Amino acid sequence: MSAHGHPSDVSGVREALSTLGLSGDVDAAALKTAFRAAVKAARPDQTGGDAERFRRVIAAYRLIQAHQPARPALSPPKQRPAPAPVLVLTPMQAIAGARVELRLGARVVRVTAPAGLRSGDHLRLRRGAADGGDLYLSVLIRPEDGMSVVGDDIFMTWPTEQRLMADGGRVEIETHAGTRSAWITADMAAPVRVRLKGLGLPARGSREAGHLFVTLTPSSDVPSAAEDLLLRFTRVWTQERLAA
């Protein structure tokens, strides 16, 4: 604690500090602790106490308080900027584009999301702000229906016949772009994952098309290749066609 002003003030503060058993600069917490100890010891109703010393302790404490530097006024807390509105898309909406209704406070706006948006992109909505200015929407793609998006790539799982995964062979995968084939071998380490090139998010601007990564999960409920061919045959060759 520093005492500024007239020399007699400085002398008085030093003497007051000495009365409380202090010297030099002290903070408010140390001053309060010393005052409580000194005033307790000087109380006239306690053994060893003295009324005159009791008054000097109180006067010393008040003098020191009067010469302490004023505390800076606390600045009002800064208001955090309102979070940017988020345009939430499903993986399929990110792949093909979509028209999405977005609630902004009491308003509902219709947003046209072009194909190929990525999480973290910003879409400008002309005159979409409440004041008539442009509004920038942050894009977020959330997983849905077993599909998720990371960067440019799409991830999904596909149940596969256990024997096929054990022996290897061709697996037919139903994707958002239709049926695609992939070859697997018997020595592939789990988890078995295949990459279908170019079937991720479509190219947009400087971003190239991503890939589709499919994790194959063993399943006993999946028909074998021969059973699958038989099912396809029975769907196409009805009784009427067979009779013809």
Buried (B, 14 or more C-beta within 10 A) or exposed (E): BEBEEEEEBBEBBBEBBEBBEBEEEBEEEEBEEBBEEBBEBBBEEEEEBBEEBBEBBBEBBEBBEEBBEEEEEEEEEEEEEEEEBEBBBBBBBBBBBBEBEBEBEEEEBEBEBEBBBBBEBEBEBEEBEEEEEEBEBBBBBEEEEEBBBEEBBBBBBBEBBBBBBEEBBEBEBEBBEEEBEBEBEEEEEEEBBBEBEEBBBBBBEEBEBBBBBBBBBBEEEBEEBEEEEEEEEEEEEEEEEEEE
